[in-house]
Structure formats: structure tokens, C-alpha cells
Amino acid sequence: MSGPGARVVAAARGWIGTPYVHQASCRGAGADCLGLIRGVWREVMGAEPALVPAYTPDWSEPAGEERLWAAARAHLVAAPRGAAAPGDVLLFRMRAGAVAKHLGIQGRTGAGATVIHAYSGQGVVESPLGPAWARRVVARFRFPDGAE
């Protein structure tokens, strides 16, 4: 694979097999979905752009705040939802009416599309981005130019 997201995908694949641990961001030891994105950021960009406050597994659902979406807009570059590219950061809404609270990195595009993500009970995996996952994507972002 070549192109702008190749380095991001390679870094994310290095996290596969990391156990799921809420609020963690340490390759091989533990990560949640945000921790995976944070760890890949450190590998391809350097220091994280902001401190991440403690958060609960329900994110900001009780208040109905789109905190994860706001943070993605602040630190990543928005991309059109229909313009998939390897290395894109995908934001998922797990159920209608809920806040978006899951992140992953696009591994492959096209008929064999995949997402690399930390999933409770599974750890960091590369899963098919089939219809069940694809319909939950609400936004797509890219790492800033410094990632290349």
C-alpha cells in the first residue's frame, strides 16, 4: 500500500492484538478506541496535541454532548464521508439518537474494506467494514499533513 495514509495504517496494524483496556493507550499492554488513535498519533505525528481528560465508557451520552466529534474536528482534518482512503479516522454512532462514541482507522477500501479498532471484549482488531459497521460511520477525518 502506498499513499498518504499508508504510514497511519502501518502504525495501526502494529497495535493489532493489544488487549482492550478502557482509557489506556499503550501498544501491546492495552487500549480502547480513543487510545488506539492517540497511540497512532504519537507514532506518526509526535506528541499528542492535548491532554485527554478521564472519561467513562458511556462517553458523553447522559448529557448528549458530541465531545468525541468535537475533539476530532479540533485535531484532525475533516474528509467527505464518501471519499474513503486508507488511514482515515472513522467516527461511529453505535445506535440512532446516541452520541458518536467509537473510533477506528480505515485499513482497506473498496470491496474488502476494513477498519482497525479497539473493541471491548476483542482488543485491537482489523474487522471487515461491512454494512453493519459502514452504516454507523457518521464522520471521516484524516491526520494532518505532518503525518506524511
GUROLUM-438417 format. One line per 8 residues: number of its first residue (from 0); their letters; for each residue x, y, z of C-alpha. Coordinates in steps of 0.02 Angstrom, whole numbers, padded with zeros to 5 digits. Each point is the difference from the previous one (the first is absolute). Layout:
N
NUM> A> X/Y/Z ~ ...
***
This chain:
148
0> MSGPGARV> 00000/00000/00000 ~ 00061/00174/-00039 ~ -00077/00170/00015 ~ -00032/00126/00136 ~ -00076/-00119/00127 ~ 00124/-00144/-00018 ~ 00102/00053/00151 ~ -00157/00018/00107
8> VAAARGWI> -00062/-00173/-00051 ~ 00169/-00080/00031 ~ 00008/00078/00174 ~ -00180/-00054/00039 ~ 00034/-00179/-00055 ~ 00145/-00003/00123 ~ -00130/00015/00138 ~ -00099/-00155/-00053
16> GTPYVHQA> -00008/-00122/00144 ~ 00011/00135/00133 ~ -00131/-00041/00134 ~ -00149/00114/00027 ~ 00026/00107/00155 ~ -00113/00150/00031 ~ 00096/00167/-00007 ~ 00165/-00087/-00041
24> SCRGAGAD> 00115/00046/-00144 ~ 00150/-00117/00009 ~ 00038/-00114/-00147 ~ 00009/-00180/00055 ~ -00063/00037/00176 ~ -00173/00077/-00026 ~ -00104/00123/-00099 ~ -00178/00053/-00029
32> CLGLIRGV> -00057/00076/-00165 ~ 00059/00175/00046 ~ 00161/-00070/00070 ~ 00037/-00083/-00167 ~ -00020/00166/-00091 ~ 00107/00087/00131 ~ 00136/-00132/-00014 ~ 00003/00007/-00190
40> WREVMGAE> 00007/00191/00012 ~ 00155/-00012/00110 ~ 00082/-00120/-00123 ~ -00032/00103/-00157 ~ -00017/00178/00065 ~ 00096/00011/00164 ~ -00068/00070/00163 ~ -00188/00000/00023
48> PALVPAYT> -00079/00170/-00034 ~ -00102/00003/00161 ~ -00020/-00087/00166 ~ -00146/-00120/00002 ~ -00107/00016/00156 ~ -00068/-00155/00086 ~ -00156/-00068/-00083 ~ -00129/-00133/00035
56> PDWSEPAG> -00048/-00141/-00117 ~ -00162/00091/-00041 ~ 00104/00150/-00058 ~ -00117/00148/00004 ~ -00164/-00091/-00030 ~ -00091/00060/00157 ~ 00028/00182/-00050 ~ -00024/-00034/-00185
64> EERLWAAA> 00163/00091/-00041 ~ 00100/-00046/-00154 ~ 00168/00017/00089 ~ 00090/-00130/-00103 ~ -00059/00081/-00162 ~ 00053/00172/00062 ~ 00173/-00065/00047 ~ 00020/-00083/-00171
72> RAHLVAAP> -00046/00164/-00086 ~ 00126/00094/00107 ~ 00149/-00113/-00035 ~ -00034/-00091/-00163 ~ -00047/00055/-00176 ~ -00181/-00032/-00051 ~ -00020/-00106/-00157 ~ -00156/-00037/-00103
80> RGAAAPGD> -00092/-00154/00065 ~ -00007/-00074/-00174 ~ 00185/00023/-00039 ~ 00078/-00149/00090 ~ 00188/-00010/00010 ~ 00115/-00116/00099 ~ 00052/00084/00162 ~ -00162/00098/00021
88> VLLFRMRA> -00064/00015/00178 ~ -00181/-00057/00004 ~ -00124/00062/00130 ~ -00146/-00117/00037 ~ -00171/00026/00078 ~ -00040/-00168/00076 ~ -00188/00027/00006 ~ -00124/00127/-00066
96> GAVAKHLG> -00024/00150/00112 ~ 00158/-00035/00101 ~ 00160/00102/-00005 ~ 00141/-00060/-00112 ~ 00117/-00095/00114 ~ 00107/-00123/-00098 ~ 00153/00030/-00108 ~ 00099/-00105/-00122
104> IQGRTGAG> 00127/00016/-00139 ~ -00043/-00051/-00179 ~ 00117/-00142/-00047 ~ -00056/-00043/-00176 ~ -00130/00077/-00114 ~ -00112/-00071/-00134 ~ -00083/-00171/-00001 ~ 00116/-00065/00137
112> ATVIHAYS> -00010/00156/00110 ~ 00062/-00018/00179 ~ 00009/00100/00159 ~ 00135/-00015/00133 ~ -00075/00036/00170 ~ 00005/-00045/00184 ~ -00158/-00090/00042 ~ -00057/-00052/00173
120> GQGVVESP> 00021/-00186/00025 ~ 00114/-00017/-00153 ~ 00142/00125/00017 ~ 00076/00083/-00152 ~ -00056/-00092/-00156 ~ -00020/00030/-00186 ~ -00181/-00036/-00042 ~ -00095/00001/-00164
128> LGPAWARR> -00084/00168/-00025 ~ -00160/-00085/-00056 ~ -00174/00074/-00003 ~ -00026/-00013/00189 ~ 00153/00108/00034 ~ -00009/00110/-00156 ~ -00176/00062/00039 ~ 00062/00061/00170
136> VVARFRFP> 00136/00113/-00072 ~ -00053/00181/00031 ~ 00162/00090/-00039 ~ 00169/-00029/-00081 ~ 00161/00090/00044 ~ 00182/-00004/-00052 ~ 00160/00029/00095 ~ 00073/00173/-00036
144> DGAE> 00132/00014/-00137 ~ 00140/-00026/00125 ~ -00046/-00185/00003 ~ 00081/-00026/-00168
***
